[in-house]
């Protein structure tokens, strides 16, 4: 159990507090907005302090002298950086600060900040992966990209529907894929051989690099024309950053927004990007931006409602690929009822930057997902691990967990029950939160 201080109870801070307290960590939240303090006090089993997160008195009251970790994620970057600096001076072991301003990032070492969280950078990374693999809504890499976890919604064309997974896996998988988890009616499950997948289930598929087409086939998603144009809604820093990246990768890029000042700034900074200053919620303006059968619409404004409206318009215009930035949990739940599945969230980006540091020392990466309670970890086995030499089928794992892959040296494997563990193996494990501590103990 770690002692963790979170500064800021906005969408990111409250999400982190929920996840971390749910894993029995000792969480204290500092927030200066009385309404947010009341909300999080009523909803979560955490200590909440009303005050300035950068104030020595607030941090002292939160126990900074003995804290393992401070996570400063307010909207004010100077507060985040100062909070980390003060906490480290008081004795906190490690610090994370949410910072996007490039000039402020240069002060990281001087202010004793161990890690910078930049949601815009993380969002752009994920969007680029999604554009290169049209039709899926999340993709994560393990083993330096040798093994992929791909998330998608099962369509009516999926060969998985209505059959126990073991009957399909024995015939077709041949060590190339594995269904690891699924969500149905807002409940999350680890998959097993008896699992029967239904249409509209949200599933996670593990495949080896180069087998993305296999994952699409299992989901019942037909191959789409390669995306070569992006219409980006919004003129935020994320929009500008993404536009620059996509343009350098030979995409045709259009930015559409009604903020004249920001549009002018982007037009001056990115001369090869088309910038249209007009209301993106007007369908005519999206049409005028040039929708084709190889266009993606990426809604990246800071306004969740604007992003959702523009995405729904794009859906009605049959735009083949739609990616929507959404942070409010209520809006995320609303999108689950639509056919818009690919979403980007600063909450998830922040959580995935942090989770590794609240796990045990042999956890080399940790992931949480937007559409399920299931989490994933990459665990490296030490020379002293008790499972070495044992076969997978002989290890008593919690039912709500699954060994989905193993990276040994430069090779990746989707293990069977006869797999024998060796020192320095890296395991890819999917688990529900209640089993994470037990999994860490088994493979420590």
C-alpha positions in Angstrom: 0.0 0.0 0.0 1.3 3.4 -1.0 0.6 6.8 0.7 -0.4 9.1 -2.1 -1.3 12.8 -2.3 -3.3 14.1 -5.2 -3.5 17.9 -5.8 -6.6 18.9 -7.7 -10.0 17.2 -7.8 -11.0 17.9 -11.4 -11.7 15.2 -13.9 -8.2 13.8 -13.8 -7.6 14.1 -10.1 -10.9 12.6 -9.1 -10.4 9.7 -11.5 -7.0 8.9 -10.1 -8.4 9.1 -6.6 -11.1 6.7 -7.4 -8.7 4.2 -9.1 -6.0 4.4 -6.5 -8.3 4.3 -3.4 -10.1 1.3 -5.0 -6.8 -0.5 -4.8 -6.6 0.2 -1.0 -3.8 2.8 -1.3 -3.9 5.6 1.3 -5.1 8.6 -0.8 -5.3 12.2 0.3 -6.7 14.9 -2.0 -6.1 18.6 -1.8 -8.6 20.9 -3.5 -9.4 24.6 -3.2 -12.9 24.5 -4.6 -15.4 23.8 -1.8 -17.9 22.2 -4.2 -15.4 19.7 -5.5 -14.3 18.9 -2.0 -17.9 18.1 -1.0 -18.4 16.0 -4.1 -15.3 13.8 -3.8 -15.9 13.5 0.0 -19.3 12.1 -0.6 -18.2 9.7 -3.4 -14.9 8.3 -2.3 -13.2 6.8 0.7 -10.3 9.3 0.8 -9.2 12.1 3.0 -9.9 15.5 1.4 -8.3 18.8 2.5 -9.7 22.1 1.4 -6.8 24.4 0.6 -4.1 25.4 -1.9 -2.2 22.4 -3.1 1.1 24.3 -3.2 0.8 25.6 0.3 3.3 24.1 2.8 0.5 24.0 5.5 -1.9 22.0 3.2 0.9 19.6 2.2 2.0 19.1 5.8 -1.6 18.4 6.8 -1.8 15.8 3.9 1.3 14.0 5.3 3.9 15.0 2.7 6.7 14.2 5.1 6.0 10.5 4.8 4.2 10.3 1.4 5.4 7.9 -1.3 4.0 10.0 -4.1 2.5 13.3 -5.0 0.5 13.8 -8.2 -0.3 17.4 -9.0 -2.9 17.6 -11.8 -4.7 21.0 -11.4 -5.3 23.2 -14.4 -2.7 25.6 -13.1 0.7 24.4 -14.2 2.6 26.7 -11.8 0.6 25.3 -8.9 1.4 21.7 -10.0 5.2 22.4 -10.2 5.3 24.3 -6.9 3.3 21.6 -5.1 5.8 19.0 -6.2 8.8 21.1 -5.2 7.4 21.8 -1.7 6.3 18.2 -1.2 9.7 16.9 -2.1 11.4 19.3 0.3 9.0 18.1 3.0 10.0 14.5 2.4 7.7 13.0 -0.3 9.6 10.4 -2.2 8.4 10.9 -5.8 6.5 13.6 -7.7 4.4 13.8 -10.9 3.2 17.2 -12.3 0.8 17.9 -15.1 2.7 20.4 -17.3 2.1 21.2 -21.0 4.0 24.5 -21.4 7.4 23.7 -23.0 9.2 26.6 -21.3 8.0 25.4 -17.9 9.1 21.8 -18.6 12.7 23.0 -18.7 12.4 23.7 -14.9 11.7 20.1 -14.1 15.0 19.1 -12.6 15.4 22.4 -10.7 12.0 21.9 -9.0 12.7 18.2 -8.2 9.9 16.9 -10.4 10.5 13.2 -11.2 7.9 12.9 -14.0 6.1 15.3 -16.2 2.5 14.4 -17.3 1.6 15.9 -20.7 -1.8 14.7 -21.7 -1.6 16.5 -25.1 1.6 14.5 -26.1 0.0 11.3 -24.9 -3.2 12.0 -26.8 -1.3 12.6 -30.0 0.6 9.4 -29.6 -2.6 7.4 -29.3 -4.4 9.2 -32.1 -1.5 8.4 -34.5 -1.8 4.7 -33.6 -5.5 4.7 -34.1 -5.3 6.4 -37.5 -2.8 3.8 -38.7 -5.1 1.0 -37.8 -8.6 2.2 -38.7 -11.6 0.5 -37.1 -10.3 -0.1 -33.6 -10.8 2.2 -30.6 -7.7 1.5 -28.4 -4.3 0.0 -29.0 -1.5 -0.5 -26.5 2.0 -2.0 -26.9 3.9 -4.5 -24.8 7.5 -5.7 -25.3 8.5 -2.6 -27.3 5.6 -3.2 -29.7 6.1 -6.9 -30.2 2.7 -7.7 -28.6 -0.4 -5.6 -29.0 -3.6 -5.2 -27.0 -6.4 -4.1 -29.3 -9.8 -3.0 -28.1 -13.0 -2.9 -30.2 -16.7 -3.5 -30.3 -17.9 -6.9 -31.6 -20.0 -6.5 -34.8 -22.6 -8.9 -36.2 -19.9 -10.2 -38.6 -17.6 -11.5 -35.8 -16.8 -15.2 -35.9 -16.6 -15.2 -32.1 -20.4 -14.7 -31.5 -22.3 -17.5 -29.8 -19.5 -20.0 -29.3 -17.3 -20.8 -26.3 -13.9 -19.3 -26.9 -12.1 -22.6 -26.4 -13.9 -24.1 -29.4 -12.6 -21.3 -31.6 -9.2 -20.8 -30.0 -8.2 -24.5 -30.4 -8.9 -24.4 -34.1 -7.9 -20.9 -35.2 -5.6 -19.2 -32.7 -2.3 -21.3 -33.1 -0.6 -19.0 -30.6 -1.3 -15.8 -32.5 -4.2 -14.3 -30.6 -6.1 -14.4 -27.3 -9.3 -12.7 -26.1 -8.3 -11.3 -22.7 -11.2 -9.3 -21.4 -14.7 -8.1 -22.2 -17.3 -5.6 -21.0 -21.1 -6.1 -21.2 -23.8 -3.9 -19.7 -21.2 -1.9 -17.8 -19.7 -5.0 -16.2 -16.1 -6.0 -16.7 -14.9 -9.6 -17.0 -11.7 -11.6 -17.6 -12.3 -14.0 -20.5 -11.8 -17.7 -20.3 -12.4 -20.8 -22.4 -16.1 -21.0 -21.5 -16.8 -17.3 -22.3 -19.4 -16.7 -25.0 -19.0 -13.4 -26.8 -22.1 -11.4 -27.9 -22.6 -8.8 -30.5 -21.8 -5.3 -29.1 -19.5 -6.6 -26.4 -16.4 -4.5 -25.9 -13.4 -6.9 -26.0 -9.6 -6.8 -25.7 -7.6 -9.0 -28.1 -3.9 -9.8 -27.6 -2.1 -10.3 -31.0 1.5 -10.4 -32.1 2.8 -7.4 -34.0 1.8 -7.7 -37.6 -1.4 -9.5 -36.7 -3.7 -6.5 -36.5 -5.8 -7.8 -39.5 -6.5 -10.9 -37.3 -7.9 -8.7 -34.5 -10.1 -6.8 -37.0 -11.4 -10.1 -38.4 -12.2 -11.4 -34.9 -14.1 -8.1 -34.1 -15.9 -8.5 -37.4 -14.6 -5.2 -38.7 -14.1 -5.0 -42.5 -10.9 -3.5 -43.8 -11.3 0.2 -44.5 -9.5 2.4 -47.0 -6.3 3.9 -45.6 -6.8 7.3 -44.0 -5.0 10.1 -45.8 -6.9 13.2 -44.5 -7.7 14.5 -41.1 -10.2 17.2 -40.1 -9.3 18.3 -36.6 -12.0 20.1 -34.6 -10.7 22.7 -32.1 -7.7 25.0 -32.0 -6.3 23.8 -28.7 -2.6 23.0 -28.1 -3.4 19.4 -28.7 -4.9 20.3 -32.1 -1.9 22.2 -33.2 0.5 19.5 -32.0 -1.4 16.8 -33.8 -1.7 18.8 -37.0 2.0 19.3 -37.1 2.7 15.6 -36.6 0.1 14.4 -39.2 1.3 17.0 -41.8 4.9 15.8 -41.4 3.6 12.2 -42.0 2.0 13.3 -45.3 -1.6 13.5 -44.2 -3.7 16.3 -45.6 -4.8 18.3 -42.5 -7.6 20.7 -42.0 -8.3 22.5 -38.6 -11.9 23.7 -38.1 -12.8 26.0 -35.2 -14.6 29.3 -34.4 -11.9 30.8 -32.1 -10.4 33.5 -34.3 -7.4 34.2 -32.1 -6.3 30.6 -31.9 -7.0 29.8 -35.5 -4.8 32.8 -36.5 -2.0 31.5 -34.2 -2.1 28.0 -35.8 -2.3 29.4 -39.3 0.8 31.5 -38.7 2.7 28.5 -37.0 1.7 25.8 -39.5 1.8 27.2 -43.0 1.1 23.8 -44.7 -2.1 23.2 -42.7 -5.5 24.5 -43.9 -7.2 26.5 -41.0 -10.9 27.3 -41.4 -12.4 29.7 -38.8 -16.0 28.7 -38.7 -18.5 27.0 -36.3 -17.7 23.3 -36.4 -21.1 22.4 -35.1 -22.6 23.5 -38.4 -22.7 20.4 -40.7 -22.2 22.6 -43.7 -18.8 23.7 -42.4 -17.7 20.1 -41.9 -18.8 19.2 -45.4 -16.9 22.3 -46.8 -13.8 21.0 -45.0 -13.8 18.2 -47.6 -15.1 14.8 -46.3 -14.0 11.8 -48.4 -14.1 8.1 -48.0 -10.5 8.3 -46.6 -11.1 11.1 -44.1 -10.9 11.0 -40.3 -12.6 13.5 -38.1 -10.8 14.1 -34.8 -12.7 16.2 -32.3 -10.0 17.7 -30.0 -11.5 20.9 -28.6 -11.5 21.6 -24.9 -15.3 21.4 -24.9 -16.6 17.9 -24.5 -20.1 18.8 -25.7 -18.7 20.4 -28.9 -16.6 17.3 -29.6 -19.6 15.0 -29.2 -21.9 17.1 -31.4 -19.2 17.3 -34.1 -18.6 13.6 -33.9 -22.3 12.8 -34.3 -22.5 15.1 -37.3 -19.5 13.3 -38.8 -21.3 9.9 -38.1 -24.3 11.2 -40.0 -22.1 12.2 -42.9 -20.6 8.7 -43.0 -17.1 9.8 -42.1 -15.2 6.5 -41.9 -13.0 7.2 -38.9 -14.1 9.4 -35.9 -12.0 10.0 -32.8 -13.4 12.0 -29.9 -11.8 13.7 -27.0 -14.0 13.3 -23.9 -13.1 13.8 -20.2 -16.4 13.9 -18.3 -17.5 10.5 -17.2 -21.2 11.2 -17.9 -20.4 12.1 -21.5 -18.3 8.9 -21.8 -21.2 6.8 -20.7 -23.4 8.6 -23.2 -21.1 7.8 -26.0 -21.3 4.1 -25.1 -24.9 4.2 -26.4 -23.8 5.5 -29.8 -21.7 3.9 -32.5 -18.8 6.3 -31.7 -16.3 4.2 -29.9 -12.8 5.7 -30.4 -12.3 8.2 -27.5 -9.3 10.0 -26.1 -9.1 10.9 -22.5 -6.6 13.0 -20.5 -7.7 10.9 -17.4 -6.4 7.7 -19.0 -3.2 9.3 -20.2 -2.5 10.6 -16.7 -3.3 7.3 -15.0 -1.1 5.2 -17.3 1.8 7.6 -16.7 1.4 7.0 -13.0 0.2 3.5 -12.4 3.6 1.8 -12.9 5.0 3.8 -9.9 2.3 2.5 -7.5 2.9 -1.1 -8.5 5.7 -3.4 -7.1 9.3 -3.0 -8.4 9.1 -5.8 -10.9 6.1 -4.2 -12.7 7.7 -2.5 -15.8 4.4 -1.0 -17.2 0.8 -0.7 -16.1 -2.3 0.3 -18.0 -5.9 1.2 -17.3 -8.6 1.4 -20.0 -11.6 3.7 -20.5 -14.3 1.1 -21.2 -13.5 -1.5 -18.6 -12.3 -2.0 -15.0 -9.8 -4.5 -16.2 -6.1 -3.4 -16.0 -3.0 -4.7 -17.6 0.6 -5.0 -16.3 3.9 -6.1 -17.7 5.8 -8.0 -15.0 9.5 -9.1 -15.2 10.3 -12.3 -13.3 13.4 -12.0 -11.0 15.9 -14.9 -10.4 14.3 -15.4 -7.0 10.7 -15.7 -8.2 9.0 -18.8 -6.8 7.2 -19.7 -10.1 10.4 -20.3 -12.1 10.4 -23.7 -13.7 6.7 -24.2 -13.0 4.1 -24.7 -15.8 1.4 -22.1 -16.1 -1.4 -24.7 -15.5 0.1 -25.6 -12.1 0.1 -22.0 -10.8 -3.0 -21.0 -8.8 -4.0 -17.6 -10.2 -7.0 -15.6 -9.2 -10.0 -16.3 -11.4 -10.2 -12.6 -12.3 -6.7 -12.6 -13.9 -5.1 -14.0 -17.0 -1.5 -14.4 -18.4 -2.0 -13.1 -21.9 1.6 -13.0 -23.2 5.2 -13.7 -22.4 8.2 -11.8 -23.8 11.4 -13.9 -23.6 14.5 -12.2 -24.9 13.4 -11.0 -28.4 10.6 -13.5 -28.8 6.9 -13.1 -27.9 4.6 -16.0 -26.9 0.9 -16.4 -26.1 1.3 -19.2 -23.6 -0.5 -22.4 -23.2 -0.9 -24.3 -19.9 2.4 -26.1 -20.5 4.4 -22.9 -20.6 7.4 -23.0 -18.2 8.5 -19.7 -16.6 12.1 -18.6 -16.6 14.1 -15.8 -15.1 13.8 -12.5 -16.9 10.5 -13.5 -18.6 8.2 -10.5 -19.0 4.6 -11.4 -18.4 1.6 -9.5 -19.8 -1.1 -9.9 -17.2 -4.7 -8.7 -17.4 -6.6 -8.5 -14.1 -9.5 -6.9 -12.3 -8.4 -4.5 -9.5 -9.2 -6.8 -6.6 -6.6 -9.4 -7.8 -3.7 -7.0 -8.6 -2.0 -7.3 -5.3 -2.2 -11.1 -5.3 -0.8 -11.2 -8.8 2.1 -9.0 -7.8 2.8 -11.2 -4.8 2.7 -14.5 -6.9 5.2 -13.1 -9.4 7.4 -11.1 -7.0 
